[in-house]
Amino acid sequence: MAAGIVVPISGPYTGTFNALALGTQGDDGYELSCILQGQEVNASDAYGQTLVEAIWRGFNWRCRLRGLEFNKTGLLSLLQMFGQSGANTTLTPQLTAIGDRWTNYAKALLLTAILGNPPTMPQTLTATNAGFAPNSQSSFNLTSKMREVPIEMVFLPYQAVVGSSTIIVPFTTT
């Protein structure tokens, strides 16, 4: 039998936010996205508006998920990352900390591959400064249907030791 031309990598992940379980996710799992920030150099008298160069201005990493277990403490903690009233078993967000820094409330997101053979890549993803994305929206229907909770998270940069270097990262993987 001939070896496959494509060696796909697949497999589900478990997730925690602040060490609290996020539960089962929709079929898309955890969707990572990145927006590369750049300043286009495209206004010149020689080339008109032709892009001739760009200036690197960083990147913004995000993670989208659709929680299928509304009562998981990780989802509830994420939805109430700026303050919650009482136990972390109900949704009762408090209007607190107005004007405070986002990083004061960001927590660790840990995603871990469930399958080990064949190995899934990456095995783990750790974002130490993760939280509900600014200006994002979550919605869920209070109906006879299953509660699905769509959430968009942002990964804020932090210092991490990778190999023998200390670098600024949005997350690390193993």
Backbone as a printed PyTorch tensor [residue, N CA C, xyz], in Angstrom:
tensor([[[  0.8480,  -1.1850,   0.0000],
         [  0.0000,   0.0000,   0.0000],
         [  0.8880,   1.2400,   0.0000]],

        [[  0.6070,   2.1610,  -0.8700],
         [  1.4030,   3.3800,  -0.9860],
         [  1.1010,   4.3360,   0.1620]],

        [[  2.1150,   5.0700,   0.5390],
         [  1.9390,   6.0780,   1.5870],
         [  1.0360,   7.1810,   1.0790]],

        [[  0.2590,   7.7710,   1.9940],
         [ -0.6390,   8.8440,   1.6060],
         [  0.1160,  10.0780,   1.1560]],

        [[ -0.4610,  10.8010,   0.2290],
         [  0.1460,  12.0320,  -0.2500],
         [ -0.0040,  13.1290,   0.7970]],

        [[ -1.1180,  13.1100,   1.5040],
         [ -1.3990,  14.1080,   2.5250],
         [ -1.4630,  13.4070,   3.8720]],

        [[ -0.7670,  13.9580,   4.8450],
         [ -0.8350,  13.4260,   6.2050],
         [ -1.6000,  14.4530,   7.0420]],

        [[ -2.9030,  14.2650,   7.1630],
         [ -3.6990,  15.2640,   7.8830],
         [ -3.4390,  15.2210,   9.3830]],

        [[ -3.5880,  16.3710,   9.9920],
         [ -3.4910,  16.4900,  11.4380],
         [ -4.8570,  16.9230,  11.9270]],

        [[ -5.4130,  16.1710,  12.8440],
         [ -6.7390,  16.5020,  13.3520],
         [ -6.8460,  16.0310,  14.7880]],

        [[ -7.9500,  16.3440,  15.4010],
         [ -8.2210,  15.8660,  16.7450],
         [ -8.7640,  16.9520,  17.6410]],

        [[ -9.6440,  16.5750,  18.5450],
         [-10.2650,  17.5450,  19.4580],
         [ -9.3340,  17.9600,  20.6010]],

        [[ -9.7150,  19.0390,  21.2520],
         [ -8.9580,  19.5770,  22.3910],
         [ -9.8880,  19.7560,  23.5790]],

        [[ -9.3210,  19.6580,  24.7580],
         [-10.0210,  20.0900,  25.9630],
         [ -9.4920,  21.4780,  26.2840]],

        [[-10.2910,  22.2710,  26.9720],
         [ -9.8730,  23.6220,  27.2920],
         [-10.2310,  24.0200,  28.7050]],

        [[ -9.3550,  24.8460,  29.2860],
         [ -9.6500,  25.4520,  30.5800],
         [ -9.3540,  26.9430,  30.5080]],

        [[-10.1140,  27.7120,  31.2540],
         [ -9.8710,  29.1390,  31.4340],
         [ -9.7100,  29.3470,  32.9300]],

        [[ -8.5490,  29.8530,  33.3390],
         [ -8.2450,  30.0300,  34.7610],
         [ -8.3850,  28.6950,  35.5080]],

        [[ -7.9550,  27.6160,  34.8470],
         [ -7.9840,  26.2410,  35.3800],
         [ -9.4010,  25.7090,  35.5800]],

        [[-10.4060,  26.3550,  35.0010],
         [-11.7920,  25.9000,  35.0780],
         [-12.2120,  25.3610,  33.7160]],

        [[-12.8890,  24.2310,  33.7130],
         [-13.2430,  23.5450,  32.4680],
         [-14.1740,  24.3790,  31.5890]],

        [[-13.8580,  24.4310,  30.2950],
         [-14.7190,  25.0910,  29.3150],
         [-15.7570,  24.1350,  28.7420]],

        [[-15.6040,  22.8430,  28.9820],
         [-16.5800,  21.8590,  28.5330],
         [-16.4600,  21.5430,  27.0590]],

        [[-17.4580,  20.8670,  26.5510],
         [-17.5020,  20.4440,  25.1570],
         [-17.7940,  21.6370,  24.2610]],

        [[-17.0900,  21.6810,  23.1250],
         [-17.2670,  22.7690,  22.1650],
         [-18.0300,  22.2760,  20.9480]],

        [[-18.5620,  23.2150,  20.1840],
         [-19.2060,  22.8880,  18.9210],
         [-18.2100,  22.2050,  17.9960]],

        [[-18.6660,  21.7120,  16.8920],
         [-17.8570,  20.9110,  15.9870],
         [-16.6210,  21.6370,  15.4720]],

        [[-16.6240,  22.9580,  15.4470],
         [-15.4590,  23.7080,  14.9990],
         [-14.3750,  23.7870,  16.0620]],

        [[-14.6540,  23.3340,  17.2820],
         [-13.6400,  23.3330,  18.3380],
         [-13.2010,  24.7400,  18.6980]],

        [[-11.9050,  24.9140,  18.8100],
         [-11.3010,  26.2170,  19.1210],
         [-10.6940,  26.7590,  17.8280]],

        [[-11.2100,  27.8690,  17.3470],
         [-10.7340,  28.4500,  16.0910],
         [ -9.7760,  29.5920,  16.4010]],

        [[ -8.5130,  29.4430,  15.9890],
         [ -7.5200,  30.4940,  16.1830],
         [ -7.4640,  31.3680,  14.9450]],

        [[ -7.3260,  32.6660,  15.1480],
         [ -7.1720,  33.5770,  14.0190],
         [ -6.1550,  34.6480,  14.3790]],

        [[ -5.5520,  35.1950,  13.3580],
         [ -4.5280,  36.2140,  13.5550],
         [ -4.7430,  37.3430,  12.5590]],

        [[ -4.6680,  38.5530,  13.0480],
         [ -4.6890,  39.7290,  12.1820],
         [ -3.2980,  40.3410,  12.2450]],

        [[ -2.6220,  40.3460,  11.0940],
         [ -1.3030,  40.9740,  11.0180],
         [ -1.4970,  42.4730,  10.8480]],

        [[ -0.8720,  43.2300,  11.7020],
         [ -0.9820,  44.6780,  11.6350],
         [  0.2000,  45.2220,  10.8380]],

        [[ -0.0900,  46.0350,   9.8650],
         [  0.9650,  46.6230,   9.0570],
         [  0.5360,  47.9620,   8.4930]],

        [[  1.5040,  48.8020,   8.2880],
         [  1.2450,  50.0900,   7.6610],
         [  1.7190,  49.9830,   6.2210]],

        [[  0.8070,  50.1370,   5.3000],
         [  1.1610,  50.0350,   3.8900],
         [  1.8740,  51.2990,   3.4210]],

        [[  2.9360,  51.1130,   2.6770],
         [  3.6230,  52.2150,   2.0150],
         [  3.1590,  52.1460,   0.5660]],

        [[  2.1730,  52.9890,   0.2480],
         [  1.5310,  52.8750,  -1.0600],
         [  1.0470,  54.2140,  -1.6160]],

        [[  1.6780,  55.2730,  -1.2140],
         [  1.3020,  56.5810,  -1.7710],
         [  2.5930,  57.3130,  -2.1340]],

        [[  2.9480,  57.2590,  -3.4050],
         [  4.1880,  57.9080,  -3.8380],
         [  3.9630,  58.5980,  -5.1780]],

        [[  4.8040,  59.5800,  -5.4580],
         [  4.6700,  60.2480,  -6.7460],
         [  5.2570,  59.3920,  -7.8710]],

        [[  6.0890,  58.3980,  -7.5380],
         [  6.6920,  57.5470,  -8.5680],
         [  5.7940,  56.3670,  -8.9630]],

        [[  5.0520,  55.8090,  -7.9740],
         [  4.2740,  54.5980,  -8.2470],
         [  2.7840,  54.7510,  -7.9420]],

        [[  2.3360,  55.9510,  -7.7160],
         [  0.9260,  56.1740,  -7.4050],
         [  0.5450,  55.5010,  -6.0910]],

        [[ -0.5010,  54.7110,  -6.1240],
         [ -0.9380,  54.0170,  -4.9130],
         [ -0.5420,  52.5430,  -4.9220]],

        [[  0.4930,  52.2070,  -5.6700],
         [  1.0060,  50.8440,  -5.7130],
         [  1.6990,  50.5250,  -4.3940]],

        [[  1.3850,  49.3760,  -3.8540],
         [  2.0490,  48.9370,  -2.6230],
         [  3.5060,  48.6300,  -2.9460]],

        [[  4.4290,  49.3910,  -2.3630],
         [  5.8530,  49.1850,  -2.6150],
         [  6.5970,  48.6510,  -1.3980]],

        [[  5.9900,  48.7630,  -0.2370],
         [  6.6070,  48.2880,   1.0010],
         [  5.5390,  48.3070,   2.0880]],

        [[  5.8480,  47.7170,   3.2170],
         [  4.9510,  47.7530,   4.3750],
         [  5.7950,  47.7620,   5.6380]],

        [[  5.2370,  48.3190,   6.6760],
         [  5.9050,  48.3930,   7.9710],
         [  5.1900,  47.4470,   8.9320]],

        [[  5.9340,  46.5180,   9.5040],
         [  5.4040,  45.5500,  10.4700],
         [  4.9570,  46.2900,  11.7260]],

        [[  3.6990,  46.0620,  12.1670],
         [  3.1490,  46.7630,  13.3250],
         [  2.5650,  45.8020,  14.3600]],

        [[  2.9680,  44.5260,  14.2910],
         [  2.5140,  43.5620,  15.2890],
         [  1.4040,  42.6700,  14.7620]],

        [[  0.8100,  41.9040,  15.6720],
         [ -0.3010,  41.0310,  15.3100],
         [ -1.2320,  40.8550,  16.4930]],

        [[ -2.4550,  40.4870,  16.1880],
         [ -3.4670,  40.2390,  17.2180],
         [ -4.0330,  38.8460,  17.0080]],

        [[ -3.8620,  37.9930,  18.0170],
         [ -4.3700,  36.6270,  17.9680],
         [ -5.6640,  36.5310,  18.7450]],

        [[ -6.5960,  35.7840,  18.2010],
         [ -7.8910,  35.5720,  18.8360],
         [ -8.2620,  34.1030,  18.7690]],

        [[ -9.1820,  33.7350,  19.6130],
         [ -9.6910,  32.3660,  19.6460],
         [-11.2030,  32.4390,  19.7470]],

        [[-11.8750,  31.7400,  18.8440],
         [-13.3390,  31.6670,  18.8920],
         [-13.7450,  30.2500,  19.2920]],

        [[-14.8000,  30.1720,  20.0760],
         [-15.3250,  28.8850,  20.4860],
         [-16.8250,  28.9910,  20.6350]],

        [[-17.4850,  27.8450,  20.6090],
         [-18.9320,  27.8070,  20.8030],
         [-19.2120,  26.7340,  21.8430]],

        [[-19.3030,  27.1710,  23.0930],
         [-19.5150,  26.2440,  24.1900],
         [-20.8810,  25.5810,  24.1170]],

        [[-20.8960,  24.2710,  24.3470],
         [-22.1490,  23.5200,  24.3120],
         [-22.6350,  23.1390,  25.7020]],

        [[-21.8490,  23.4660,  26.7150],
         [-22.2430,  23.1550,  28.0910],
         [-22.2880,  24.4640,  28.8740]],

        [[-23.4500,  25.0900,  28.8310],
         [-23.6420,  26.4270,  29.3960],
         [-23.2570,  26.5180,  30.8710]],

        [[-23.3620,  25.4220,  31.6070],
         [-23.1220,  25.4670,  33.0400],
         [-21.6700,  25.1790,  33.4220]],

        [[-20.7500,  25.1100,  32.4860],
         [-19.3520,  24.8590,  32.8210],
         [-18.7450,  26.1030,  33.4590]],

        [[-18.0150,  25.8990,  34.5430],
         [-17.4750,  27.0190,  35.3150],
         [-16.5020,  27.8700,  34.5100]],

        [[-15.7770,  27.2610,  33.5650],
         [-14.8530,  28.0380,  32.7440],
         [-15.5750,  29.0190,  31.8420]],

        [[-16.6610,  28.5810,  31.2070],
         [-17.4590,  29.4800,  30.3650],
         [-18.0610,  30.6100,  31.1970]],

        [[-18.6200,  30.2500,  32.3380],
         [-19.2370,  31.2710,  33.1930],
         [-18.1960,  32.2570,  33.7150]],

        [[-17.0180,  31.7740,  34.0550],
         [-15.9520,  32.6540,  34.5190],
         [-15.5050,  33.6020,  33.4120]],

        [[-15.4010,  33.0960,  32.2000],
         [-15.0110,  33.9210,  31.0610],
         [-16.0540,  34.9940,  30.7720]],

        [[-17.3330,  34.6240,  30.7910],
         [-18.4030,  35.5950,  30.5580],
         [-18.4500,  36.6730,  31.6360]],

        [[-17.9240,  36.3690,  32.8070],
         [-17.9650,  37.2930,  33.9420],
         [-16.5540,  37.6870,  34.3750]],

        [[-15.6290,  37.8010,  33.4360],
         [-14.2240,  37.9910,  33.8110],
         [-13.9750,  39.2860,  34.5790]],

        [[-14.8560,  40.2630,  34.5090],
         [-14.6520,  41.5120,  35.2380],
         [-15.3430,  41.5340,  36.5880]],

        [[-16.0690,  40.4890,  36.9050],
         [-16.7230,  40.4170,  38.2030],
         [-17.9460,  39.5350,  38.1490]],

        [[-18.1000,  38.7480,  39.1740],
         [-19.2630,  37.8790,  39.2590],
         [-19.8090,  37.9410,  40.6660]],

        [[-21.0610,  37.6720,  40.7680],
         [-21.7320,  37.7230,  42.0550],
         [-21.9130,  36.2930,  42.5640]],

        [[-21.3150,  36.0040,  43.6870],
         [-21.4940,  34.6880,  44.3120],
         [-20.6810,  33.6050,  43.6350]],

        [[-21.1810,  32.3930,  43.7380],
         [-20.4750,  31.2180,  43.2070],
         [-20.3790,  31.2780,  41.6920]],

        [[-19.4100,  30.5700,  41.1640],
         [-19.1870,  30.5430,  39.7280],
         [-20.0370,  29.4550,  39.0700]],

        [[-21.2720,  29.3160,  39.4980],
         [-22.1560,  28.2890,  38.9390],
         [-23.3980,  28.8790,  38.2910]],

        [[-23.5060,  30.1910,  38.3050],
         [-24.6250,  30.8630,  37.6420],
         [-24.0870,  32.0720,  36.8840]],

        [[-24.8880,  32.5890,  35.9910],
         [-24.5070,  33.7750,  35.2350],
         [-25.1220,  34.9960,  35.8940]],

        [[-24.3070,  35.7170,  36.6560],
         [-24.7190,  36.9570,  37.2910],
         [-23.5590,  37.9460,  37.2140]],

        [[-23.3370,  38.5460,  36.0350],
         [-22.1930,  39.4480,  35.8790],
         [-22.4010,  40.7570,  36.6440]],

        [[-21.3350,  41.1980,  37.2890],
         [-21.3730,  42.4740,  38.0160],
         [-20.7610,  43.5720,  37.1550]],

        [[-21.2910,  44.7610,  37.2790],
         [-20.7300,  45.9160,  36.5990],
         [-19.7100,  46.5340,  37.5500]],

        [[-18.4850,  46.0470,  37.4690],
         [-17.4080,  46.5030,  38.3470],
         [-16.1900,  46.8500,  37.5160]],

        [[-15.2140,  47.4360,  38.1360],
         [-13.8890,  47.6790,  37.5600],
         [-13.9090,  48.5530,  36.3110]],

        [[-14.8690,  49.4380,  36.1880],
         [-14.9320,  50.3240,  35.0270],
         [-13.6480,  51.1450,  34.9560]],

        [[-12.9950,  51.1330,  33.8090],
         [-11.7650,  51.9000,  33.6070],
         [-10.5000,  51.1540,  33.9910]],

        [[-10.6040,  49.9390,  34.5000],
         [ -9.4260,  49.1710,  34.8890],
         [ -8.7910,  48.5320,  33.6530]],

        [[ -7.5380,  48.1090,  33.7970],
         [ -6.8070,  47.4910,  32.6900],
         [ -7.2980,  46.0700,  32.4300]],

        [[ -7.3800,  45.7060,  31.1480],
         [ -7.8400,  44.3830,  30.7190],
         [ -6.9570,  43.2910,  31.3070]],

        [[ -5.6340,  43.5320,  31.3290],
         [ -4.7010,  42.5090,  31.8010],
         [ -4.8970,  42.1620,  33.2710]],

        [[ -5.5360,  43.0270,  34.0350],
         [ -5.8130,  42.6970,  35.4400],
         [ -6.8450,  41.5790,  35.5700]],

        [[ -7.5630,  41.2740,  34.4990],
         [ -8.6330,  40.2780,  34.5490],
         [ -8.4030,  39.1090,  33.5790]],

        [[ -7.4260,  39.2520,  32.7050],
         [ -7.0960,  38.1600,  31.7870],
         [ -6.5270,  36.9890,  32.5850]],

        [[ -6.8330,  35.7930,  32.1610],
         [ -6.3910,  34.5700,  32.8400],
         [ -5.7860,  33.6240,  31.8210]],

        [[ -5.2810,  32.5140,  32.3040],
         [ -4.6480,  31.5260,  31.4230],
         [ -5.6880,  30.6730,  30.7130]],

        [[ -5.5130,  30.5330,  29.4120],
         [ -6.2730,  29.5890,  28.6050],
         [ -5.3200,  28.4490,  28.2690]],

        [[ -5.7480,  27.2280,  28.5460],
         [ -4.9420,  26.0560,  28.2290],
         [ -5.7700,  25.1220,  27.3690]],

        [[ -5.2840,  24.8440,  26.1640],
         [ -5.9130,  23.8790,  25.2690],
         [ -4.9930,  22.6670,  25.1820]],

        [[ -5.5660,  21.4810,  25.3380],
         [ -4.7770,  20.2500,  25.3420],
         [ -5.3850,  19.2560,  24.3590]],

        [[ -4.5470,  18.7250,  23.4710],
         [ -5.0040,  17.7280,  22.5000],
         [ -5.4210,  16.4640,  23.2280]],

        [[ -6.5320,  15.8830,  22.7920],
         [ -7.0270,  14.6540,  23.3980],
         [ -6.3500,  13.4370,  22.7850]],

        [[ -6.1980,  13.4550,  21.4640],
         [ -5.6060,  12.3010,  20.7750],
         [ -4.0950,  12.3230,  20.9000]],

        [[ -3.5090,  11.1430,  21.1430],
         [ -2.0680,  11.0710,  21.2490],
         [ -1.4440,  10.2500,  20.1350]],

        [[ -2.2400,   9.4500,  19.4260],
         [ -1.6880,   8.6000,  18.3980],
         [ -2.6750,   8.5000,  17.2380]],

        [[ -2.4480,   9.0700,  16.0730],
         [ -1.2280,   9.8050,  15.7590],
         [ -1.1980,  11.1380,  16.5020]],

        [[ -0.0140,  11.6570,  16.7410],
         [  0.0700,  12.8830,  17.5340],
         [ -0.6110,  14.0680,  16.8620]],

        [[ -1.3340,  14.8170,  17.6420],
         [ -1.9670,  16.0380,  17.1680],
         [ -0.9880,  17.1790,  17.3980]],

        [[ -0.9850,  18.1290,  16.4940],
         [ -0.0870,  19.2600,  16.6310],
         [ -0.8910,  20.5410,  16.6540]],

        [[ -0.7310,  21.4240,  17.6180],
         [  0.1600,  21.2670,  18.7670],
         [ -0.4640,  20.3850,  19.8490]],

        [[  0.3570,  19.8550,  20.7210],
         [ -0.1460,  19.0680,  21.8400],
         [ -0.8560,  19.9710,  22.8450]],

        [[ -0.2580,  21.1370,  23.1140],
         [ -0.8780,  22.1090,  24.0240],
         [ -0.7100,  23.5130,  23.4640]],

        [[ -1.6170,  24.3790,  23.8410],
         [ -1.5090,  25.8080,  23.5690],
         [ -1.8230,  26.5060,  24.8800]],

        [[ -0.8980,  27.3640,  25.3120],
         [ -1.0850,  28.1080,  26.5600],
         [ -1.0190,  29.5980,  26.2590]],

        [[ -2.0890,  30.3180,  26.5760],
         [ -2.1360,  31.7740,  26.4580],
         [ -2.3380,  32.3090,  27.8670]],

        [[ -1.2810,  32.8460,  28.4450],
         [ -1.3180,  33.2800,  29.8390],
         [ -2.2200,  34.4880,  30.0630]],

        [[ -2.3330,  35.3700,  29.0670],
         [ -3.1540,  36.5840,  29.1810],
         [ -4.3250,  36.5140,  28.2180]],

        [[ -5.2510,  35.5990,  28.4580],
         [ -6.4130,  35.4470,  27.5880],
         [ -7.6520,  35.9930,  28.2820]],

        [[ -8.5730,  36.4750,  27.4930],
         [ -9.8340,  36.9550,  28.0550],
         [-10.8360,  37.2420,  26.9570]],

        [[-12.0290,  37.5700,  27.3740],
         [-13.0870,  37.9730,  26.4590],
         [-12.5430,  39.1190,  25.6100]],

        [[-12.7200,  39.0540,  24.3000],
         [-12.1780,  40.0810,  23.4070],
         [-12.9260,  41.3970,  23.5780]],

        [[-12.1980,  42.5240,  23.6260],
         [-12.8640,  43.8280,  23.7140],
         [-13.8240,  44.0310,  22.5450]],

        [[-14.9510,  44.6090,  22.8230],
         [-15.9680,  44.9450,  21.8250],
         [-16.5260,  43.7450,  21.0740]],

        [[-16.3440,  42.5570,  21.6190],
         [-16.9480,  41.3820,  20.9970],
         [-18.3190,  41.1540,  21.6250]],

        [[-19.0590,  40.2770,  21.0340],
         [-20.4210,  40.0350,  21.5040],
         [-20.6570,  38.5450,  21.6310]],

        [[-21.2830,  38.1500,  22.7060],
         [-21.7230,  36.7720,  22.8680],
         [-23.2370,  36.7920,  22.9770]],

        [[-23.8540,  35.7530,  22.4650],
         [-25.3070,  35.6790,  22.5490],
         [-25.7100,  34.2320,  22.7260]],

        [[-26.8360,  34.0320,  23.3550],
         [-27.3750,  32.6820,  23.4990],
         [-28.8730,  32.7960,  23.6370]],

        [[-29.5550,  31.7830,  23.1550],
         [-31.0140,  31.7880,  23.1640],
         [-31.5450,  31.1140,  24.4200]],

        [[-32.4740,  31.7720,  25.0660],
         [-33.1740,  31.1730,  26.2020],
         [-34.4370,  30.5430,  25.6410]],

        [[-34.2930,  29.2900,  25.2480],
         [-35.3450,  28.5760,  24.5530],
         [-35.2660,  27.1020,  24.9250]],

        [[-36.1000,  26.2830,  24.2920],
         [-36.0730,  24.8500,  24.5740],
         [-34.8680,  24.1740,  23.9250]],

        [[-34.1320,  24.8810,  23.0670],
         [-32.9330,  24.3320,  22.4390],
         [-31.7570,  24.3500,  23.4200]],

        [[-30.7460,  23.5700,  23.0900],
         [-29.5160,  23.5610,  23.8650],
         [-28.8790,  24.9550,  23.8550]],

        [[-28.3780,  25.3850,  25.0020],
         [-27.6880,  26.6760,  25.0890],
         [-26.3160,  26.5570,  24.4360]],

        [[-26.0950,  27.2890,  23.3740],
         [-24.7880,  27.3920,  22.7470],
         [-24.2490,  28.7740,  23.0600]],

        [[-23.0030,  28.8410,  23.4860],
         [-22.4190,  30.1090,  23.9120],
         [-21.2230,  30.4480,  23.0210]],

        [[-21.4160,  31.3050,  22.0020],
         [-20.2830,  31.7140,  21.1780],
         [-19.4710,  32.7880,  21.9000]],

        [[-18.1710,  32.5850,  21.9150],
         [-17.2780,  33.5210,  22.6080],
         [-16.0690,  33.7830,  21.7320]],

        [[-15.6340,  35.0360,  21.7210],
         [-14.3750,  35.3850,  21.0740],
         [-13.4270,  35.8780,  22.1500]],

        [[-12.2510,  35.2620,  22.1810],
         [-11.2330,  35.6340,  23.1580],
         [-10.0880,  36.3460,  22.4410]],

        [[ -9.3360,  37.1170,  23.2050],
         [ -8.1440,  37.7740,  22.6920],
         [ -6.9680,  37.3030,  23.5390]],

        [[ -5.8030,  37.1910,  22.8940],
         [ -4.5720,  36.8140,  23.5940],
         [ -3.6890,  38.0480,  23.6820]],

        [[ -3.5050,  38.5700,  24.8920],
         [ -2.6510,  39.7350,  25.0940],
         [ -1.2080,  39.2700,  25.2890]],

        [[ -0.2290,  40.0420,  24.8430],
         [  1.1660,  39.5920,  24.9100],
         [  1.7190,  39.5650,  26.3390]],

        [[  2.6830,  38.6700,  26.5210],
         [  3.3730,  38.5220,  27.8110],
         [  4.7590,  37.9470,  27.5490]],

        [[  5.6210,  37.9880,  28.5640],
         [  6.9670,  37.4240,  28.4550],
         [  6.9360,  35.9370,  28.7400]],

        [[  7.6450,  35.1720,  27.9200],
         [  7.7500,  33.7290,  28.1370],
         [  9.1540,  33.2770,  27.7700]],

        [[  9.6140,  32.2490,  28.4340],
         [ 10.8870,  31.6430,  28.0940],
         [ 10.6120,  30.5290,  27.0930]],

        [[ 11.1820,  30.6580,  25.9070],
         [ 11.0460,  29.6590,  24.8570],
         [ 12.4540,  29.2360,  24.4710]],

        [[ 12.7680,  27.9760,  24.7340],
         [ 14.1430,  27.5200,  24.5440],
         [ 15.0260,  28.2110,  25.5670]],

        [[ 16.0100,  28.9440,  25.0930],
         [ 16.9050,  29.6640,  26.0040],
         [ 16.6880,  31.1760,  25.9440]],

        [[ 15.6120,  31.6060,  25.2840],
         [ 15.3580,  33.0380,  25.1160],
         [ 14.0810,  33.4580,  25.8290]],

        [[ 14.0820,  34.6720,  26.3440],
         [ 12.8730,  35.2830,  26.8810],
         [ 12.3320,  36.2100,  25.7920]],

        [[ 11.1000,  35.9270,  25.3550],
         [ 10.5130,  36.6840,  24.2520],
         [  9.0880,  37.1100,  24.6260]],

        [[  8.5300,  38.0260,  23.8550],
         [  7.1660,  38.4810,  24.0390],
         [  6.2940,  37.6540,  23.0900]],

        [[  5.2440,  37.0210,  23.6350],
         [  4.3950,  36.1180,  22.8570],
         [  2.9290,  36.3310,  23.2030]],

        [[  2.0070,  35.9460,  22.3080],
         [  0.5880,  35.9040,  22.6510],
         [  0.2100,  34.5430,  23.2630]],

        [[  0.9850,  33.4880,  22.9300],
         [  0.7710,  32.1500,  23.4730],
         [  2.0150,  31.3060,  23.1540]],

        [[  2.0930,  30.1560,  23.7960],
         [  3.1330,  29.1790,  23.5060],
         [  2.4850,  27.8430,  23.1860]],

        [[  3.2010,  26.9920,  22.4720],
         [  2.7070,  25.6600,  22.1610],
         [  3.7900,  24.6300,  22.4500]],

        [[  3.3140,  23.4030,  22.6460],
         [  4.2560,  22.2830,  22.7660],
         [  3.8370,  21.2130,  21.7860]]])
